Every structure is written in C-alpha cells, then in structure tokens.
Amino acid sequence: MSSLTLTIIQTNLSWENKAANLQRLKEKIEGMQQQTEIVVLPEMFSTGFTMAPELFAETMEGDTIAWMKEIAAANKIIITGSLIIAEDGLYFNRLIWMLPNGQMGYYDKRHLFAYGEEDKHYAAGNKRLIASVKGWRINLQVCYDLRFPVWSRQQTDTVEGEYDVLVYVANWPERRNHAWKTLLCARAIENQCFVVGVNRVGKDNKNVYFSGDSLVIDPLGQVLYHMADEEDVFTITLQKETVDKARSQFPFWKDADGFTIH
C-alpha cells in the first residue's frame, strides 16, 4: 500500500522579521536527518500573525514565494505554509503548496479571525484546495478554519472519500489550546482521515504565548504525535491502508447528511 512521509516544523517566529524567519526555517529544513516528501510550516511563517499586511504583503512573484521554490527544488520536497499575499487590491492569508518543480497551488483562508480583527485587514477565500501526491489526497486549511466543521467535511457518498489527510497550519494561542487539540481529534474522527495540525511556539509582540501542540492524529482519533512548548522537527510516515481499513471497517460515511456549501 502507498505511504506518505511528511515533516512538521514547529518553530518560534520572529515578529514581522521575514529575513530571520526564512533563515531559521532554511536551517531547520537543511538540517533534517530523515528523508521526507512534504514539509509543513505554520501559518504566516515569514512574519507571524500580523495585522499589518500593507507593510509585509508580497505578490506571487515575491521573495518568500521565490524562497519556497528554491527550498523545494534544492531539497526535492513539497513545502507548504501560509503567508501574506497582495492581489487585485486585496490582502490574503494564503497557503501555498509548492512542488519541487516550481509548480504550485494555493488556498486563501476562508474563515477570518474576527476576534483578532483579521477580517478587517484580509479578504476571505471561497475555494478549497485538495492536493494530490502519490494517490493521496490532502485537504489544506488554515488555523481558524478548524472551528468550522462543514468547511472540512467529506462531501462524498463513496468509501474513497474526497481526501485522506487534512492539514491545518496555525498560529493558535496557548490560552485556547484545549479547543485546538479537541477539534483536531474531532476532525479526524468525523472525516475518517489523518489530521496534521502544525502550530508555532513562542510569544508575539502582544505577549501572546503559543504552546505549539502540533499533532498528527489517525482516522480513529488516536494521537500519533504531540509536541508542546518547544521547537521541534518531526518526520512521520503515514500508511494509506490505515485510512482504507478505518473506512471499510467502520462505514459511517454511508450515514452522513448531504449538504452544499455556498
């Protein structure tokens, strides 16, 4: 059966300092001791969760996209994470899915964190991105999307499902880490898929503390990896057979409600 190897980078982020963050991440990626296929970075990995997009936004031809292309090509990996993109007079919290050949896909965060005034500075996306790697399908989402289960819900009535892995990149504060951990497990159980949640550590300029708590969870809700309160680079290999067995042994998908997202 097919396997998929991915690496989580749980890192501190220097506030609004692109050069420092990209250098830190480059060193971590180049220092990896295990072979991997996908590297997952946190939300807004180049700046931290800033509400000053007018100062830090880039175009799709900007320095951070060029950095992702260079890192992906040099290390023969797929690299993903979100950054601030300016397009058509708007700012987006955009997740990039960068292939080693320079081709890419992207997903604009749909659910903007109004509690932190993200909705006042960024425009919301309206299309999901489900990437394909070696027969695996990977649904890519960003932070606050986690609180809205309809957006991630499998929309199919077949055993194969729409996707096999659900990824959340985040800047999720420690003060609400119980919700983070609980909801990640819930998404795995209800969608019968692997869930990967990658969060940052450290403090931002508002003295908000991030405890990481990055997780990998299997389709039955069992935690395969959890790291809190420190930087970590962790590589794990997932087996497609695990997803297929869970869905065939427990065919709960047959009883799901049909729905349409507008």
PyMOL commands that set and color helices and strands:
alter all, ss='L'
color gray80, all
select helices_A, chain A and resi 18-30+53-56+63-75+114-116+118-120+143-147+149-152+174-191+240-249+252-255
alter helices_A, ss='H'
color red, helices_A
select strands_A, chain A and resi 3-10+38-40+78-87+90-98+104-108+129-133+136-142+165-169+194-198+201-203+209-217+223-228+232-239
alter strands_A, ss='S'
color yellow, strands_A
deselect
rebuild
show_as cartoon
